[in-house]
């Protein structure tokens, strides 16, 4: 009896290991189908009311997302009074109004992308808003597999390449997932374009003021950073990676817009140039003298011509300046941006020329990013960056006026750099007072649409939890 029992036990134990017949042991055909966040909500999976401490998986990830993360309400937002107003204004020119919760432009970012595993789930998944699969990838190929013991033996790269589960431990990949909606991307991979253009902003949609490190800090975390991401330089590295990913994403969107305009011909429909890429205050300002002591600290441009790229690119150039002589890729990227900026800061940019220059600049940032993502932002490097940003004198800028974008980006860079340094810098009264002064200049008087965007984080950078 003992020997047969041992054989049976061995077979049972072996059933949970990888075998030749086990799906984990061989590549599978990837499917982009979604199961929806509801499949993650079991108490034994990710729907526990309380976290399970001491474990790599807290078991309450779905609970945190559903109860505290604004992404969960992204679809319901489309039923709000503001969304109805935006839809009505957008429909005035078209002759008919498409409700926001049915408009593909809105659903592209306010719901989980991709088809459902079956039609009955489609409506339910849409109501999830920006659910689990928006970031982790469609789970059609790995939902069942990721509950097995052997799943944990796979590397993040294996999980992504063989099964399609996005490796969010890679900061670049994480920033790219965010930027796809919070910056915008052209139509690709069977998905519609995701963008907030000037038409949407004019109709009432908040401008997209995305800065990766501050958005990440203010996101209710349902995970624990491990490995390299648990190091003290994480905030600074997230800031630097976010600057380059956001800039590259914006350039790819510009390239797509320029190609569309160039292909439309002189008599074809086009939106060129796209005004949302420019400094809002270049056009939207009162026709009056500036208040005493207030200066235009925006980038130099031809009088009467709006300034381009004031949100995504000013600190990319500063990062490049600090790397001169050490990082040729940074110098190349900065030179590409300078050429593109000159082409965009004219009354009517040449769309053919801009398409080429934007593509070159995006590729240059991508090459530079491959080195930055591997760098360690140790105290000397972080301190050098912090001192460089502090050299920007606190300017008295008008709310939403010229120079606001640069001042906001400087503030949002100082916060994570301070966090990455030791206690001496984190408790430095001079720096704390400076951060408060900078934030006061940006927030007073209160500018509702900018505050609602979440771009300006607390002085200490701690998340709103």
N, C-alpha and C positions, 0 to 999 in steps of 0.2 A: 504493500500500500504506500510505503514511503516514496519509492522511486516514481510511480505514476503521478503522485501528488507533486513531486518536484518538477516533473516534466510539464504538468499543467501550469504550475506557477511560473515556470520559465517562459511558457508560451504567452501567458497573460502579460507578464512584464515586457516581453519583446514586442507586444502589440503596440506599445506606446513609443517605440524607438523607430528610427528611420530604417526602412527596408527597401528592397528593389521595387516593391509595389507601392511604396508610400509616395504620395504626391510631392512631398518635400524633397524626395531624392531625384526628381527629374524636372526639367523645365515644363511649364504649362503655358497654354495659350492665354495671354492676358485678355481680360474683359474689362471694359470701362463702365460696366453696369454698377449701379448703386443699390445698396440695401436700405439705406436711411439710418438716421441716428437712433431710431427706436430699437434697432437690433443691438445697440450697445448699452441699453438702459437697465438691464437686469441687475438686481442687487448683487448678485454673485460676479457680475462682470465689471461694469463701470458706473452702475447706478446706486452704489451704496450711499446712504445719507451722511455717513461720516468716513473720513479717510482711514485707511489701514496703514498705520505708520510702521516703518521698518521694512516695507516692501518697495520694490522698484515701481510697482503699479499701485496707486492709492485706492483703486476701486471706486472712487467717487468722481471720476473725470466727467462723466455725463451729467452728474448732479451739478457740478460747478459750472459747466457750460450752460445748462438749461436755466439755472437760477441766477447767475451773476454775469454771464457774458452777453454783451449786446449783440453779438453775432447771431445768437439764438432767436432774436426778435427781428432779424433783418427782413423777413418776408412780411411779417405783420406791419412793419413800418409802411409798407406800400398801401395800406388802408387808411393811413393818417390823413388829417386835413391838409397838411403840407403836400403830401403825395398827390392828393386829389387836385389841389391847386396847380401843381406842376404839370400834371397830365392834361388838365384843361387848357393851360397856356400853350403847351406843345401842340395840342390839337387844333388850335385856332387857325394856324396856317394850313394844316392838312385838310381841314373841313370836317374832321371827325375826331373824337376823343377816344383814345385807347386807355382803359383803366390801367393804372400803374401795375397792379398785380397780374395783368395779362400782357403787358408790354415787354417784348424781348429785351429791349435796352435795359430795363430795370431788373428783370429776372436774371440777367447775365451775372449780376453781382449780388443780388438780394436773395438768391436761392442756391442750393447745391447744384453745381453743373453736372451734366452727363445724364444718360438715360437710366431709368429704374430697371431692376431685374425683371419686373413684370409690370404691365400697365396699371394694375390695381394699386401699386405702391407709389405711382408717380405723384398724385396729389398730396399724399402724406409726406413724401420726401420734400416736396416744395415748401410745405408749411414748416419744415425744420429750419428754414432760413439758411444761414451759412453753417451747415452741420459738419459732423466729423469728417466726412469724405471730401469736403471742400479743401481741407488741408492735408489729410492723411492719404488721400487718393481713393478712387473708387475701389470698394472692397469685394467686388464680385469674384476676384481671383484668390482672395486671402482671408475672408471673414472666418470661415470654418477652420482654416489651417492655423490661424494665429492663436487659437485656443489650445493648441497641442504643446506638449513639453518641448518637442524638437524645434518648434518655432524660435524659441529663445536661443538655440544654438546657432542660428543663422546670423550673419553679420547684417548691419543695416543696408549695405550695398547689395547683398544677396536678396534681401527682402524687396528692394526696389527693382532690381534688374530682372528678377525671376518672377515676381508676383505683383509688382506695381505699387507696393506700399511706399509712400514718399518718405524719404529719410530726413526728417525735420531736425535731427541732431546736427546736420550740416547747416551752418548759419546762412550760407549763400542760398541754399535751397529754401530755407524758411523765409528769408526776405523776399525771394522770388514769388512764393505763394501769396504773400501779403500784397506785394506790389502789383500783381496781376489785376487786382480790383482797386487798390488804394492809389495806384498811379495810373494804370490802364494799359491794355495790350490790344493790338489789332486782332481781327478775326483769324483764328488758326486752329488746327487740330479738330475741325468740325464744330468749333464753338464760335458764337458771335463775338464781335468786338466788345470789349469791356472798357468803357471810357465815360468820363464826365466832361462833355465839351461845353463850349460857351452857350449853346442853346439851352442846355440843362441848367447851367448856372443862372442864366438870365431868367429862366422860368422859376427859380427858387431853390435849386439844389445847392447845398453847401459846396464851396470850393474844396478840392482835395489837397489838404496840406499834410501830406504823409511824410513822417520821419520815423524810420524803422525802430530805433532804439527806444524812443519815448512811447511809441504805440505798444511795443513789446512790454515795457515796464508797467504800463497801465492796463495790460490784459490780465484778467484773473487767471492765474496760472493753475492748470490742472496737471502739471507734470513737474518733475524734478530734473534740473540740469545735472548732467554727469560728465565725467571725463574732462576734456579740455574746456567745455562750457561751464564747468564748476570753478574754474580758475578765477582769480581776482581781476584779471584783465577783461573779463567777459563784457562788461558794459562798453568799454572803449572799443573792443573788437566789433561788437554789434553795431556801434555807431559808424565805424569806418566802412564795414562791409555794407551796411545799409545805405550809406552815401553813394557808393559805387553801383550797387544794384538798382537803387531808385533812379540814378542818373542814366544808367544804361537802358532801363525800361522806358523812361521818358523819351530817350533818343530813338528807340525802336518804334515807338508810337508816332513820333514826329516823322520818321522815315516813311512809315506806312501812309500817313496823311499826305506827305509831299508827293509820293508816287501816285496816289489817287488823284491829286490835283493835276499833276503832270499828264496823267493819262486821260483826263476829262477833256482836254483841248480847250480852245478859247470860248467855245459856245456850250460846253458841257457843264453839268452841275458840279460844283465843288465848294468846299468850305476852306478857303485859303486866304491868308494864313489862319490857323486856329487860335483865336484870341485867348483861350484859356491857358495857353502856354506863356503868356506875357504877364507882366506886373499889372495887376488890376488897377492900381492907382495911377498908372500912366494915362488912363482915360477917365476913370471914375474918380474925379476929384472936384471939389468946389472951385468955381471961378472966383477966387479971392486971393489976397495976399496970404502968405504963410504966417502962422503965429510967430511972434518974436522968439528967437532962439531956436526955431525949428529949421533944419536944413534938409535938403534932398540928398540922402545918402545912398540913393539907388545907383545902379551901374550907369556909366556914361553912355548916352545914346544921342542920336540926332534929335534936336528939338522938334517936338510934334510927332515923334515916332516912339511907340511903346517899347519898353525894355523887355527883351526876351530872356527866359530861363532864370528868372530871379529867385525861384524857390529851390530848384533841384541842383543848381550848379555852382553857386558861389563858394561853398566850402570844399567842393571837389577840387577847385583850383587851388585852394589853400593847402589841401592835402598834397597836391602835386608840388607846390612851392617848397614844402618841407622835405620833399624827396629829391629835389634837384641835385644832380651830381651823383646820386646813389642809385636811383631807379629810373633808367631810361624809358621804361614803359609809362611811367607817370608823366614824364616830359612830353612824350608822344601824344598821350591822351589830352593833356592840357593844350597842346598846340592845335589838335583837332577841334577842341571846343572853342578856341579863339577864332579859328576860321569860320566855324559854324555860327558863332555869335555875331560876327561881322556880317554874314550873309542874312541873318534873321533880323538884325536891327536896321532895317531899311523900310521905306513905305510899303513896297510890295516885293517880298522875297521871291527869287527865282526858284520855283518848285523843283525843277530838274536838278539844279545845282544843290539845293538843300537836301534832296533825297540822297544824293551821293555822299555829301559831307556828313549827314546824320548817320548814315550807315557806317562810314569810316570811324566816326567818333564812338559809336556804340561798340564796334569791334575793338577799338583801342582801350575802352574802359573794361571790356571783357578780358583782354589780355592782362591788363593791370590788376584786375580783380583776382586772377589766378595766383598772384604773388601776395596780395594783401590778405587774402583769406587764410594764408599759411603763417602770417606774421604773428609774433607775440608783442602785445602792447604792454611791455614792462614799464615800471615806474619812470625811467628816464624818457622813454618815447612818449608816454602819456603826458608827462609833465611838460615836455617840449611842445606838444600839441596844445595843451591847456594854456601855456604862456603865450603862444602865438595867437590863440583866439582872444585872450584877454587884452591883447594889444589893440584890439578893435575898441576904440573909445565908445562908451555908452552914448548913443545918440538919442536926442529927443525927436522921436518920429511921430508923425500923426498916425492915429489908429487906422489900419488898413491903408496907410499912405505909402508914398515912395520910401524905400529903405526898410519897411517893416519885415519883408521876407528875409533879408540878410540878418537883421537883428534877431529875429526869431531863430534862425538856424544857428547863429552863434550861441545863443542861450541853450538851445537843445544839444549843442555839442559840448558845452562846458559841463553840463550835469553828468553825463556818463563818464567823462574824463575824470572828473572829481571823484566819482564813485570807484574808479579803478585804482586810485592812489591810496596811500595809507591814511591812518587816522590824522596825521599832522595836517594834511591837506583837507580832509573831510571836515575837520573841526576848525579850519582856519577862519577866524572871524572876518577878515578882509574879503575872502572869497565868498563867504556866505552872504555878507552884506551886498556885495556886487551882484550876486545872483538875484537877490531880492529886488535890487534896484532895476536890473534888466527886466525882470518879470513884470515889475510895476509899470515900466515904460510900455511894455507890450500889451498889457491888459487894461490899462486905464486911459480913457474911459472904456467901459466894457464893450466889446465887439461880439455880438451874439454868434454870428455864423462861424467866426474863427474859434471861439471857445468851444462851440459844439463839435468842431472837427477833432478835438482831442489833441491838437498839436502841441499845446503848451502844457508841460508836465510840472509837477510840484518842484520846489527848490531842491528838495533832497532826492528827487527822482523816485520816491517810493510809490508803488502802484496804488491805485484806488481799488481797494478790495472790499 
